[in-house]
Amino acid sequence: MESPTPQHHPLTPTTTTATTTNPLKKTLLIMNCLFLILGNVGGPLLLRLYFNRGGSRKWLSSWLETAGWPFLLLPLLLSYFHRRRHHHHPTQPFLITPSLFLASAALGLLTGLDDFLYAYGLSYLPVSTSALLISTQLAFTAAFAFIIVRQRFTAYSLNAVALLSVGAVVLALHTSGDRPEGESKRKYFVGFFLSLAAAALYGFVLPMIELTYRKTKTVVTYALVMEMQMVMSFFATAFCTVGMVVNKDFQAMAKEAKEYELGETKYYVVLVFCAIFWQLFFMGTVGAISCSSSLLAGIIIAAMIPVTESLAVLFFHENFSGEKGISLALSLWGFASYLYGEHKMEKKKRKKMMVMQEQC
């Protein structure tokens, strides 16, 4: 997707990643973190804008989350010409192997299902509530990373998982003032539990991507990461396309565009930019995993909650209740706890390395 893999520090690149200089590795990591941040903030806001102004197609909104995969063709084409220019032997147009293709296709189908669960849940929830629920993804990512890639737990990471879980429970117990106007309590809870299911499923997908990097016998370059992401997005889009065909979403788009509150042109503008921002999210996610770990990707997603919360309140005038504030505070506390634990571990590791160097 070798004997059991050894434990590694969450912020240490996996051994299958291509050897690069530290400055290049840091540049790639920063670039992908920026992609992940932009997509993680912009994607949910644009998707909620689609629903708020008259959009109602669940499969279409799911489809948009990965439909931007053709944008990856340009950087892949540039990468191919770069390899061709700097290598004297014949250059293959694609780096992905058949086994990696199959693994990426399977992960893409899971991503497509996750897209549907997320979009369906968001259609019934405010962005701020959805963002807090998705923050539980860090807990799921940590748990699955421990099982799948032998991720090491510390007291601080366990504390983070507990705090994020309690934050979600607080939201579940206090829903009276949080439902969008005209939304039934049943639909609210459907959205609530579907969002939790989406967080759990993607929390499983992230470590599986890391495991795929580890198990491959091919050197994982950034070009290969982009190819894998394109395959995953293609199959996720294909999964959602089937749903769109069955539910006749393609035929409904023209009518929905004419009735859209912001106008027909802006309807399509919202759809296009939604696809672009979500593609940035997924590209940033797999890039961050290849440069570091699945847990780091989960941490960044959780860290963007305050930004998404603030922008949702600013642009959509959503209610920011006391319960939501408590949940947000618990989420931030959990995130800070995790970062502090990682800082202590990294400091201890550097000190140990210095002692070993002095002994040598």
Secondary structure by P-SEA (a helix, b strand, c coil): cccccccccccccccccccccaaaaaaaaaaaaaaaaaaaaaaaaaaaaaaaaccccaaaaaaacccccccaaaaaaaaaaaaaaacccccccccccaaaaaaaaaaaaaaaaaaaaaaaaaaaccaaaaaaaacaaaaaaaaaaaaaccccccaaaaaaaaaaaaaaaaaaacccccccccccaaaaaaaaaaaaaaaaaaaaaaaaaaaaaaaccccccaaaaaaaaaaaaaaaaaaaaaaaaaaccccaaaaaaaaccccaaaaaaaaaaaaaaaaaaaaaaaaaaaaccaaaaaaaaaaaaaaaaaaaaacccccccaaaaaaaaaaaaaaaaaaaaaaaaaaaaaaaaaaaaaac
